[in-house]
Amino acid sequence: MDNQILDEGLKIFAAMEDERMECCIHCGNKWYSMHYRDGVCHSCQKKNLPGRNVMQERQERRGLLAVIVTFLLIGGIIVYMWMH
């Protein structure tokens, strides 16, 4: 009986050894990655903070928006100069 409990404990320990630790991208809380979703710990998930993928998508949209605004600004300056 004791050997079976010890064997099961060693299996669990070995499985946890394969899991890597991860830091939450918002609060920096460090825990096993199996408890994190998209780089966000449970506490921050409950606060509806975005994960890694959502933040990356937002950054890409901001970059695209900056390019569009720059072209519109340059185009507006060219039209203004052409009209005067």
C-alpha positions as CSV (number, residue, x, y, z in Angstrom):
1,M,0.0,0.0,0.0
2,D,2.7,2.5,1.0
3,N,4.7,1.7,-2.2
4,Q,1.6,2.4,-4.3
5,I,1.2,5.8,-2.7
6,L,4.9,6.6,-3.1
7,D,4.8,5.5,-6.7
8,E,1.8,7.7,-7.5
9,G,3.5,10.6,-5.7
10,L,6.6,10.2,-7.7
11,K,4.6,10.1,-10.9
12,I,2.9,13.4,-10.0
13,F,6.2,14.9,-9.0
14,A,7.8,13.8,-12.4
15,A,4.8,15.3,-14.3
16,M,5.1,18.6,-12.4
17,E,8.9,18.6,-13.2
18,D,8.0,18.7,-16.9
19,E,5.8,21.7,-16.5
20,R,7.5,25.1,-16.8
21,M,6.9,28.1,-14.6
22,E,5.4,31.2,-16.3
23,C,5.0,34.8,-15.2
24,C,1.7,36.6,-15.7
25,I,2.1,39.3,-18.3
26,H,0.1,41.7,-16.2
27,C,0.9,41.2,-12.5
28,G,4.1,39.1,-12.8
29,N,2.7,36.3,-10.6
30,K,4.8,33.2,-11.3
31,W,3.1,29.8,-11.4
32,Y,2.9,26.7,-13.5
33,S,1.9,27.4,-17.1
34,M,-0.9,24.9,-17.1
35,H,-2.8,27.3,-14.9
36,Y,-2.3,30.3,-17.2
37,R,-4.4,31.1,-20.3
38,D,-2.6,33.1,-23.0
39,G,0.0,34.3,-20.4
40,V,-2.6,35.6,-17.9
41,C,-3.1,34.3,-14.4
42,H,-6.5,33.4,-12.9
43,S,-6.7,36.7,-10.9
44,C,-6.1,38.8,-13.9
45,Q,-8.5,36.7,-16.0
46,K,-11.2,37.5,-13.4
47,K,-10.4,41.2,-14.0
48,N,-10.9,40.6,-17.8
49,L,-7.4,41.6,-18.6
50,P,-6.4,40.7,-22.2
51,G,-4.0,37.9,-23.0
52,R,-0.9,37.8,-25.2
53,N,-2.7,37.2,-28.5
54,V,-5.3,40.0,-27.9
55,M,-2.5,42.4,-27.0
56,Q,-0.6,41.5,-30.1
57,E,-3.6,42.0,-32.3
58,R,-4.2,45.4,-30.7
59,Q,-0.6,46.4,-31.4
60,E,-0.9,45.3,-35.0
61,R,-4.1,47.3,-35.5
62,R,-2.4,50.4,-33.9
63,G,0.5,50.0,-36.4
64,L,-1.9,49.8,-39.3
65,L,-3.8,52.8,-38.0
66,A,-0.6,54.8,-37.7
67,V,0.3,54.1,-41.3
68,I,-3.2,55.1,-42.5
69,V,-3.1,58.4,-40.5
70,T,0.4,59.2,-41.8
71,F,-0.7,58.7,-45.4
72,L,-3.8,60.9,-44.8
73,L,-1.8,63.6,-43.2
74,I,0.8,63.6,-46.0
75,G,-2.0,63.5,-48.6
76,G,-3.7,66.5,-46.9
77,I,-0.5,68.5,-46.9
78,I,0.1,67.8,-50.6
79,V,-3.4,68.8,-51.5
80,Y,-3.2,71.9,-49.4
81,M,0.1,72.9,-51.0
82,W,-1.3,72.2,-54.5
83,M,-4.4,74.4,-53.8
84,H,-2.3,77.4,-52.6
